[in-house]
């Protein structure tokens, strides 16, 4: 089973997942990333727009190459769409 790393990127830097998680495929890795983001999203809603716009999750493969980036707008159910 492949190992995926789920990194959190923000205005303040990157919180890299150094352990990773074994999952069957990228779709399952995305679901796991969204689950992790949901537990953090409440705190993000209070950030100024210039900071929250920089938040994203990046899923990295075993070869440490990025496979998928998920922007803040997809992570937070309360994200402000548009300007």
C-alpha angles and dihedrals in degrees: 000000000000122000120232128193119210112206125189114217125192145152087277097054139271128312100204121206102229096177104047129192132254110237133163098240148347092271090059090045090053091050089051091049091051090049091053092046092051090061090054101036097088090065092047094058091073095054121106112261093251089061101039091049088063094054117107144142121236122198112210126194131226090272088058092244118133114256104175138006121203115196125217092256088067095041104055122055087206097050113135111245116212127356 
